Amino acid sequence: MNSILFDIGATKIRMAYSADGEIFEEPKVVETPKNYNDCRDIFNKLIRDRSNGREIKSIAGGMSRSISDWNPEKLKEDLDKDFGVSVFIENDAAIVGLGEASWGAGRGFNIVAYITVSTGVGGARIVEGKIDEYAIGFEPGKQIMNIDSGETLEDLISGKALSKKTGKNPKEITDQNIWDEHAKILAVGLNNIIVEWSPDVVVLGGSMITGDPAIPINKTEEHLKEILKIFPKLPLIKKAELGDFGGLYGALAFLKDTGQ
């Protein structure tokens, strides 16, 4: 395989090398530069550091759409130019979802809805171990939750929104009422996602779910049971299991499936 796996998030870049396509070596994690030119230099240095002189046949990973100065098409073009290998770039939430469906909380389920709540809100539908087909992309966090104001799910429950509202880092918020209110809002968003995607399981990830404090999944599920009546039963609601490296597992699964 001899591949570089990466995950470019709004705050962190994670990268690892896989020699056999089955596992990856110890990842390197660095801060995500806001300037693309800075990032290209750091990204290339990371690639050389992780490969350590070994052959690279492919480069694959996910990239956040929330980084204003970054362009996936430009990054792919530059990586093609710099390394001359096959390069695959997907939305970061979709790649993490694929990781969870292949190696984590969604493993063994046919249709997986992955939703991440962190700086923003994103997600993807994974079907039979593949990112589902789409015309443009998946943006479940952009669903309108308030017709009058136009507020989206992301506007209401993301870490960025909570910080803006309270003036605090979400990690500093200990008022359980705030987290329970977020659980109720998330349940409404999940209702909309479930009736449209009809998944076997919903996997919830991101720092607003897996951190401490966090949006309580049990409360979310309680609210969802009160809201979602059209189906005879709810899909399973599970917490993501792969921690910070779900995107690397997803990149590994992607390359394994494509035979790269």
Secondary structure, DSSP 8 states (H G I E B T S, - for coil): --EEEEEE-SSEEEEEEESSSS-----EEEE--SSHHHHHHHHHHHHHHHHTT----EEEEEE-TT-TT--HHHHHHHHHHHH-SEEEEEEHHHHHHHHHHHHSTTTT-SEEEEEEESSSEEEEEEETTEE---SS---GGG-BS-TTT--BHHHHHSHHHHHHHHSS-GGG---HHHHHHHHHHHHHHHHHHHHHH--SEEEEESHHHHSSS---HHHHHHHHHHH--SSSS--EEEE--SGGGHHHHHHHHHHHHHT-
